[in-house]
Amino acid sequence: MKRLLACLIPVFLLFAHVVIEAQDQAAVDKAPRRILFVMEKGGLFSYNDSEIIILKRSFLTVLSEVDDAPAPIDYSLKSFPSSLQDRNKAAREAGADCWLVVKVSGRGSPTLNVLSYDLLYNIETLDFSASRHEGFSMLDIYRERWDDVIPAVVKKYPPLASRAYLRGPPAPVTLTIRAVPGTTITGLSSKPLLVGREGTTTVELPSPAPYTLHAAAFGYVPTRMNFYLDGQTELSVEQARSPWLRLDGVFQDGFFPSVAANFSIPSLPLFARLEFTTFRVGVSVNSQYFFTGFPYSQLTLLLGLYLSPEEREFRWYFAAGPLLRLTWPAGGSFGVDPLIPLGVQIADGCDFPLAGKLRGFVEFTPSCYFTPDSSAFNNSFGSQGSFPYIIFPSGFALDLLEFRFGIRWSL
């Protein structure tokens, strides 16, 4: 029962974090994009005007039912302008910040030609064709879900901060970005921007409009920054130093205390861990007492690789390395444990933010111990527990259900 509770603790922490993150994200004031929608017929052998109206109403109905979809504005005039400039003008006059044209060509096996433009970013976002194997059924058009078009539209136009719509006519602004010297900034221009020795770089951008930049510098945590440019001429990028040392407070296997130091090279996904675990006191599993203890300690040295970028909230990693078991029995001398001197441990884990520089983590850490006498090692636990989750093949002891959870402090 105690082991079950210990296993549920990290699961609860992860679940709580996801719920809190979802609530915080939901609290952000965002508004849907406003998209001017046009449906046209292409060619002589297509649907007639009345059928196009039915298809248009179906598309608008389905789009309005999708979460976080842009708010559709039906283009009521008969023909949509052909030039980009006139199309953008028509969208602005309708109160939209983007437009979408779906041209239906053919009837038995119609083709949907999709074209869309984003006025806020001044960029063409969609230009593709989707072929159907059979025509639309007007009698049961309510079954149509437009899965070959609507998901792409929703992906290209997520909701934006409401302030993004308090905009006037766009005009170019020379923006000075302040960051750590040597920082590379992407996302604002076709080529990366490099921050000079004076700590600044400049770029000309249309304003007002929303933007997202990514800043990376050696020795600093990569930063992703969303901002709304509304005429301001300076922007400062907050950058945190990449920690070289992280200290762990751990419960090894959920029952025994452990401390560890994780060393890393800034801007590289590699780390090394030195850990000390004592089994002299821990939570009992199979005995009538709450606490238990064994005259053993363990040193572990792991080399690891981060599988997720440093700026991610949930950061996955993998590590492996040797371990050394030490013993100091009552009335005996300190030394290497003769029953289980060496072993190998792997760690597959994830850490996540708690508060400030404090993070929580959960790891699956199966271990393989080398022992000259498997049965003697099993019997060394005595009446307090022959652990059923440890396998004892000849010359080895495999603990396949070992795990760690704890807190991690970055320096």
C-alpha positions as CSV (number, residue, x, y, z in Angstrom):
1,M,0.0,0.0,0.0
2,K,2.8,2.4,0.9
3,R,4.6,1.7,-2.4
4,L,1.3,2.3,-4.3
5,L,1.0,5.7,-2.6
6,A,4.6,6.5,-3.3
7,C,4.0,5.7,-7.0
8,L,0.9,7.9,-7.1
9,I,2.6,11.0,-5.7
10,P,4.6,11.9,-8.9
11,V,1.5,11.1,-11.0
12,F,-0.5,13.5,-8.9
13,L,2.2,16.2,-9.2
14,L,2.2,15.9,-13.0
15,F,-1.6,16.0,-13.1
16,A,-1.7,19.1,-10.8
17,H,0.8,20.9,-12.9
18,V,-1.1,20.2,-16.1
19,V,-4.4,21.4,-14.6
20,I,-2.8,24.6,-13.2
21,E,-1.1,25.3,-16.5
22,A,-4.3,24.9,-18.4
23,Q,-6.1,27.3,-16.0
24,D,-3.4,29.9,-16.4
25,Q,-3.5,29.6,-20.2
26,A,-7.3,29.9,-20.2
27,A,-7.1,33.1,-18.1
28,V,-5.2,34.9,-20.9
29,D,-7.5,37.4,-22.6
30,K,-7.6,36.3,-26.3
31,A,-10.0,36.8,-29.1
32,P,-10.6,34.8,-32.3
33,R,-9.3,36.0,-35.6
34,R,-11.8,37.6,-38.0
35,I,-11.8,35.9,-41.4
36,L,-13.6,37.1,-44.5
37,F,-14.9,34.0,-46.2
38,V,-15.6,33.7,-50.0
39,M,-16.8,30.6,-51.8
40,E,-16.6,30.6,-55.6
41,K,-17.5,28.2,-58.4
42,G,-14.8,27.3,-60.9
43,G,-15.5,26.3,-64.5
44,L,-18.7,25.5,-66.4
45,F,-19.3,22.0,-65.0
46,S,-19.5,23.0,-61.4
47,Y,-22.3,23.6,-58.9
48,N,-24.7,26.4,-59.7
49,D,-25.1,29.6,-57.7
50,S,-27.9,28.2,-55.4
51,E,-25.8,25.1,-54.6
52,I,-22.7,27.2,-53.9
53,I,-24.8,29.2,-51.3
54,I,-25.8,25.9,-49.6
55,L,-22.1,24.8,-49.5
56,K,-21.1,28.2,-48.2
57,R,-23.6,28.0,-45.4
58,S,-22.5,24.5,-44.5
59,F,-18.8,25.6,-44.4
60,L,-19.6,28.7,-42.2
61,T,-21.7,26.6,-39.8
62,V,-19.0,23.9,-39.3
63,L,-16.3,26.6,-38.9
64,S,-18.3,28.5,-36.3
65,E,-18.6,25.2,-34.2
66,V,-14.9,24.6,-33.9
67,D,-13.1,25.8,-30.8
68,D,-10.6,28.6,-31.3
69,A,-11.5,28.9,-34.9
70,P,-11.5,32.3,-36.6
71,A,-14.8,34.2,-36.5
72,P,-16.2,34.0,-40.1
73,I,-17.5,37.0,-42.0
74,D,-19.6,36.1,-45.1
75,Y,-18.6,38.1,-48.2
76,S,-22.0,39.3,-49.4
77,L,-21.0,40.9,-52.7
78,K,-21.3,38.8,-55.9
79,S,-17.7,38.7,-57.0
80,F,-14.5,38.9,-54.9
81,P,-11.7,41.2,-56.3
82,S,-8.9,39.5,-58.2
83,S,-5.9,41.6,-57.1
84,L,-4.3,41.1,-53.7
85,Q,-4.5,44.8,-52.9
86,D,-8.2,44.9,-53.6
87,R,-8.9,41.7,-51.7
88,N,-7.0,43.1,-48.6
89,K,-9.0,46.3,-48.9
90,A,-12.3,44.4,-49.0
91,A,-11.3,42.4,-45.9
92,R,-10.4,45.5,-43.9
93,E,-13.7,47.2,-45.0
94,A,-15.6,44.1,-43.7
95,G,-13.8,44.3,-40.3
96,A,-11.7,41.2,-41.0
97,D,-7.9,40.7,-40.4
98,C,-7.6,37.8,-42.9
99,W,-9.4,36.4,-45.8
100,L,-10.1,32.9,-47.2
101,V,-11.3,31.9,-50.7
102,V,-12.5,28.4,-51.5
103,K,-13.1,27.7,-55.1
104,V,-15.2,24.6,-56.0
105,S,-14.3,23.2,-59.4
106,G,-16.1,20.2,-61.0
107,R,-19.1,18.3,-59.8
108,G,-18.7,14.5,-59.8
109,S,-15.3,14.6,-58.2
110,P,-14.9,18.3,-57.2
111,T,-11.6,20.0,-56.4
112,L,-11.4,22.6,-53.6
113,N,-8.8,25.3,-54.4
114,V,-8.0,27.1,-51.1
115,L,-6.2,30.4,-50.8
116,S,-5.8,32.6,-47.7
117,Y,-4.0,35.7,-46.7
118,D,-3.1,37.2,-43.2
119,L,-3.4,40.9,-43.1
120,L,-1.8,41.3,-39.7
121,Y,1.4,39.5,-40.8
122,N,1.1,40.5,-44.5
123,I,1.7,36.9,-45.6
124,E,0.0,34.3,-47.7
125,T,-0.9,31.4,-45.3
126,L,-2.7,28.8,-47.4
127,D,-2.5,27.8,-51.0
128,F,-3.4,24.2,-51.8
129,S,-6.0,22.0,-53.5
130,A,-8.0,19.2,-52.1
131,S,-9.7,16.6,-54.4
132,R,-12.9,14.8,-53.5
133,H,-13.7,11.3,-54.8
134,E,-17.4,12.0,-54.9
135,G,-19.6,15.0,-55.1
136,F,-21.5,16.9,-52.4
137,S,-24.9,15.5,-51.5
138,M,-27.2,18.5,-51.1
139,L,-29.9,16.5,-49.3
140,D,-27.7,15.6,-46.4
141,I,-25.1,18.4,-46.5
142,Y,-25.4,18.7,-42.7
143,R,-23.2,15.6,-42.6
144,E,-20.3,17.5,-44.3
145,R,-17.5,18.4,-41.9
146,W,-15.0,20.0,-44.4
147,D,-12.1,18.0,-42.8
148,D,-9.8,18.7,-45.8
149,V,-10.0,22.5,-45.3
150,I,-11.2,23.7,-41.9
151,P,-8.4,22.1,-39.7
152,A,-5.8,23.9,-41.9
153,V,-7.6,27.2,-41.4
154,V,-7.9,26.8,-37.7
155,K,-4.2,25.9,-37.4
156,K,-3.1,29.0,-39.3
157,Y,-5.3,31.4,-37.4
158,P,-5.2,30.8,-33.6
159,P,-6.7,33.4,-31.3
160,L,-4.7,36.5,-30.5
161,A,-4.6,38.9,-27.6
162,S,-7.5,41.2,-27.8
163,R,-5.2,44.2,-27.9
164,A,-4.0,43.0,-31.4
165,Y,-7.2,44.4,-32.9
166,L,-6.7,48.0,-31.6
167,R,-4.8,48.8,-34.8
168,G,-4.7,51.4,-37.4
169,P,-3.2,51.3,-40.9
170,P,0.2,49.5,-40.8
171,A,3.3,51.5,-41.1
172,P,7.0,50.5,-41.0
173,V,8.8,51.0,-37.7
174,T,12.5,50.6,-37.0
175,L,12.7,48.5,-33.8
176,T,15.8,48.4,-31.7
177,I,16.1,45.1,-29.8
178,R,18.2,45.0,-26.6
179,A,19.7,41.6,-25.6
180,V,22.9,39.9,-24.5
181,P,25.8,40.5,-26.9
182,G,26.1,37.6,-29.3
183,T,22.4,36.7,-29.2
184,T,20.9,35.3,-32.4
185,I,17.3,36.4,-32.9
186,T,15.0,34.6,-35.4
187,G,11.4,34.9,-36.3
188,L,11.3,38.6,-37.3
189,S,13.0,38.5,-40.7
190,S,14.1,36.2,-43.4
191,K,17.6,36.1,-42.0
192,P,18.7,35.7,-38.3
193,L,19.5,38.9,-36.5
194,L,22.8,39.1,-34.5
195,V,23.1,41.3,-31.4
196,G,26.4,43.3,-31.5
197,R,28.8,44.1,-28.8
198,E,26.8,47.1,-27.8
199,G,23.9,44.8,-27.0
200,T,21.5,45.9,-29.7
201,T,20.3,45.1,-33.2
202,T,17.6,46.7,-35.4
203,V,14.9,45.5,-37.7
204,E,12.2,47.2,-39.7
205,L,8.7,45.8,-39.1
206,P,5.1,46.8,-40.0
207,S,3.2,48.3,-37.0
208,P,0.8,47.7,-35.4
209,A,1.0,43.9,-35.6
210,P,1.7,40.9,-33.3
211,Y,5.1,39.1,-33.5
212,T,7.0,36.2,-32.0
213,L,10.8,36.1,-31.7
214,H,13.3,33.4,-30.5
215,A,16.5,34.5,-28.8
216,A,19.5,32.2,-28.3
217,A,22.8,33.0,-26.8
218,F,25.6,30.8,-25.4
219,G,25.3,30.4,-21.7
220,Y,21.7,31.6,-21.6
221,V,18.4,29.8,-21.7
222,P,16.8,30.2,-25.1
223,T,13.9,32.6,-24.9
224,R,10.6,32.6,-26.9
225,M,8.9,36.0,-26.7
226,N,5.5,37.2,-28.0
227,F,4.9,40.9,-28.3
228,Y,2.6,43.4,-29.9
229,L,4.3,46.1,-31.9
230,D,2.3,49.3,-31.7
231,G,4.7,52.1,-32.6
232,Q,7.3,51.5,-29.9
233,T,10.9,51.7,-31.1
234,E,12.7,49.6,-28.4
235,L,12.2,46.1,-27.0
236,S,14.2,44.4,-24.3
237,V,14.6,40.6,-24.3
238,E,14.8,39.0,-20.8
239,Q,17.4,36.2,-20.8
240,A,18.2,34.0,-17.9
241,R,21.7,32.4,-17.5
242,S,21.8,28.7,-18.1
243,P,22.5,26.9,-14.8
244,W,25.7,24.8,-14.6
245,L,24.7,23.1,-11.3
246,R,21.4,21.6,-10.2
247,L,21.0,20.1,-6.8
248,D,18.5,17.3,-6.1
249,G,16.7,16.3,-3.0
250,V,15.4,12.8,-3.7
251,F,13.5,9.8,-2.3
252,Q,15.3,6.9,-4.1
253,D,12.7,4.2,-4.9
254,G,10.2,6.2,-3.0
255,F,11.6,5.2,0.4
256,F,15.2,6.1,0.9
257,P,16.7,9.6,1.0
258,S,19.3,10.7,-1.6
259,V,21.1,13.9,-2.6
260,A,22.6,14.5,-6.0
261,A,24.6,17.2,-7.9
262,N,23.9,17.6,-11.7
263,F,26.7,19.3,-13.6
264,S,26.1,20.7,-17.2
265,I,27.8,22.7,-19.8
266,P,25.6,25.8,-20.7
267,S,23.9,25.6,-24.1
268,L,24.8,21.9,-24.5
269,P,22.2,19.1,-23.8
270,L,24.7,17.0,-21.8
271,F,25.0,16.6,-18.0
272,A,26.8,14.5,-15.4
273,R,25.3,13.4,-12.1
274,L,27.0,12.4,-8.8
275,E,24.5,11.0,-6.3
276,F,24.7,9.6,-2.8
277,T,22.0,7.4,-1.4
278,T,21.7,6.0,2.1
279,F,19.6,3.0,3.0
280,R,20.2,3.4,6.8
281,V,16.8,4.9,7.2
282,G,13.7,4.7,5.0
283,V,10.0,4.0,4.8
284,S,9.2,0.3,5.5
285,V,7.3,-1.7,3.0
286,N,6.9,-5.2,4.3
287,S,7.4,-4.9,8.0
288,Q,5.2,-3.9,10.9
289,Y,7.3,-0.8,11.5
290,F,7.0,2.5,9.6
291,F,10.7,3.0,9.3
292,T,13.4,0.5,8.3
293,G,17.1,0.6,7.5
294,F,20.0,-1.3,6.2
295,P,23.8,-0.7,6.7
296,Y,24.3,0.3,3.0
297,S,24.9,3.4,1.0
298,Q,25.3,3.9,-2.7
299,L,27.4,6.2,-5.0
300,T,26.1,6.7,-8.5
301,L,27.8,8.5,-11.5
302,L,25.5,9.0,-14.5
303,L,26.2,10.7,-17.9
304,G,23.0,12.0,-19.4
305,L,21.4,13.7,-22.4
306,Y,18.5,16.1,-22.4
307,L,15.9,15.2,-25.0
308,S,14.0,18.4,-24.8
309,P,15.2,22.0,-25.3
310,E,16.1,24.0,-22.2
311,E,13.3,26.5,-22.5
312,R,10.6,23.7,-22.4
313,E,8.5,23.5,-19.2
314,F,8.5,19.7,-19.3
315,R,12.0,18.6,-20.0
316,W,12.7,14.9,-20.7
317,Y,16.2,13.3,-20.4
318,F,18.0,10.0,-20.3
319,A,21.1,9.0,-18.4
320,A,23.1,5.9,-17.6
321,G,26.2,5.0,-15.6
322,P,27.9,2.9,-12.9
323,L,27.1,2.6,-9.2
324,L,29.2,1.6,-6.2
325,R,27.6,0.0,-3.1
326,L,29.2,0.7,0.3
327,T,28.6,-0.9,3.7
328,W,29.3,0.1,7.3
329,P,27.7,-2.6,9.5
330,A,27.5,-2.3,13.3
331,G,30.8,-3.4,14.7
332,G,32.3,-3.7,11.3
333,S,34.5,-1.5,9.1
334,F,33.5,0.8,6.3
335,G,34.1,-0.6,2.8
336,V,32.7,-1.8,-0.4
337,D,29.7,-4.2,0.0
338,P,31.0,-7.7,-0.8
339,L,27.6,-9.0,-1.7
340,I,26.8,-6.3,-4.3
341,P,29.9,-4.2,-5.0
342,L,29.0,-2.8,-8.4
343,G,26.1,-2.1,-10.7
344,V,24.7,-0.1,-13.6
345,Q,21.7,2.3,-13.5
346,I,19.7,4.0,-16.2
347,A,17.4,7.0,-15.6
348,D,14.6,8.0,-17.9
349,G,12.9,11.1,-16.4
350,C,11.2,14.5,-16.8
351,D,11.4,17.6,-14.7
352,F,8.8,20.4,-14.5
353,P,8.6,23.9,-13.0
354,L,7.3,24.5,-9.4
355,A,8.4,28.0,-8.4
356,G,11.3,30.2,-9.4
357,K,14.5,28.1,-9.7
358,L,12.8,25.1,-8.1
359,R,11.6,22.2,-10.2
360,G,10.1,18.9,-9.5
361,F,11.1,15.7,-11.3
362,V,10.1,12.0,-11.7
363,E,12.5,9.3,-12.9
364,F,12.2,5.6,-13.8
365,T,15.6,4.2,-12.7
366,P,15.9,0.4,-13.2
367,S,19.3,-1.0,-11.9
368,C,21.4,-4.0,-12.6
369,Y,23.6,-5.1,-9.6
370,F,26.5,-7.5,-10.0
371,T,26.7,-10.0,-7.1
372,P,28.9,-13.1,-6.5
373,D,26.0,-14.8,-4.6
374,S,22.5,-13.9,-5.6
375,S,20.8,-16.0,-2.9
376,A,23.0,-14.5,-0.2
377,F,22.2,-11.0,-1.3
378,N,18.5,-11.8,-1.2
379,N,18.8,-13.3,2.3
380,S,20.7,-10.2,3.5
381,F,17.4,-8.4,3.7
382,G,16.3,-10.7,6.5
383,S,12.8,-10.9,7.8
384,Q,12.1,-7.3,6.8
385,G,11.7,-8.2,3.3
386,S,12.7,-10.3,0.4
387,F,11.6,-7.8,-2.3
388,P,9.4,-9.5,-4.9
389,Y,10.1,-6.8,-7.5
390,I,13.9,-7.7,-7.5
391,I,14.9,-10.5,-9.8
392,F,17.9,-12.6,-8.9
393,P,19.4,-14.4,-12.0
394,S,22.8,-16.0,-11.5
395,G,25.4,-13.4,-10.7
396,F,23.0,-10.5,-10.9
397,A,20.1,-8.7,-9.2
398,L,17.7,-6.7,-11.3
399,D,15.5,-4.0,-9.8
400,L,13.1,-3.2,-12.6
401,L,10.7,-1.1,-10.5
402,E,13.0,1.5,-9.1
403,F,12.2,5.1,-9.4
404,R,13.1,8.6,-8.0
405,F,11.0,11.6,-7.3
406,G,12.0,14.9,-5.7
407,I,12.9,18.5,-6.1
408,R,15.7,20.2,-8.1
409,W,17.2,23.6,-7.4
410,S,19.1,25.4,-10.2
411,L,22.2,27.5,-9.3
